[in-house]
Amino acid sequence: MDKRLFFVMNMAQRGMFNYADQLCEKELGASITQMAAVMYVANNPGCMQKEVVDGLGFKKAAVTGLINRMEANGLLERVPSTEDARVMQLYATKEGKKKSEQALPMINQMNEMLTEDFTAEEIEIVVRFLNTVRSKFK
C-alpha cells in the first residue's frame, strides 16, 4: 500500500475527476466543471462571477471562459443587475436546472462508490481528515 499521502490523494482526485467528467459528458452532454458551476448558480440565483470563483475555488480567468461556454450551451444566462448595469448576474436556465437535477443521482452514486467498503466511523475519520487538509491548504 502506497503511503505517500500527497501522491495518493492527487492520483485519487484525478481518477475521481476523470470518472465523473466522462460520466457527465456521456449522460448530460456537459463537463463535470460545467455541472459544478451550473449547480452553484442554480443554488445561488443572481450570483456574480466572482462568487462562482470563490464558491468553487476556480481561477478567475478559467471561470470567464467556462461561463461563456455554459451560456453558449444554454445552461445559464447573464442578466444585468438592476442596481448596477455594469454588473452581470448569473442564472441557471431551465435546461441548466434540469441537468443540475439529473446530476444529483450521479453524485449520490459516486458517493456510494466511495463509501461502500467502509464503516460510518471510518468515513467520519476520512471526512475529518479531508476537511483538515482543505483548511491547511487554502
GITASUL-V288667 format. One record per backbone hydrogen bond with DSSP energy under -0.5 kcal/mol. CO is the residue of the C=O (numbers start at 1). NH is the residue of the N-H. Records with the same first field share a line. If there is no record, write none. Layout:
CO->NH, NH
//
This chain:
3->5
4->8
5->9
6->10
7->11
8->12
9->13
10->14
11->15
12->16
13->17
14->18
15->19
16->20
17->21
18->22
19->23
20->24
21->25
22->26
23->27
24->28, 29, 30
25->29
31->35
32->36
33->37
34->38
35->39
36->40
37->41
38->42
39->43
40->44
41->44
44->47
47->90
48->51, 52
49->53
50->54
51->55
52->56
53->57, 58
59->63
60->64
61->65
62->66
63->67
64->68
65->69
66->70
67->71
68->72
69->73
70->75, 76
71->74
75->93
77->91
79->89
84->81, 87
87->81
89->79
90->46, 47
91->77
93->97
94->98
95->99
96->100
97->101
98->102
99->103
100->104
101->104, 105
102->106
103->107
104->108
105->109
106->110
107->111
108->112
109->113
110->114
111->115
112->116
115->118
119->123
120->124
121->125
122->126
123->127
124->128
125->129
126->130
127->131
128->132
129->133
130->134
131->135
132->136
133->137
135->138
//
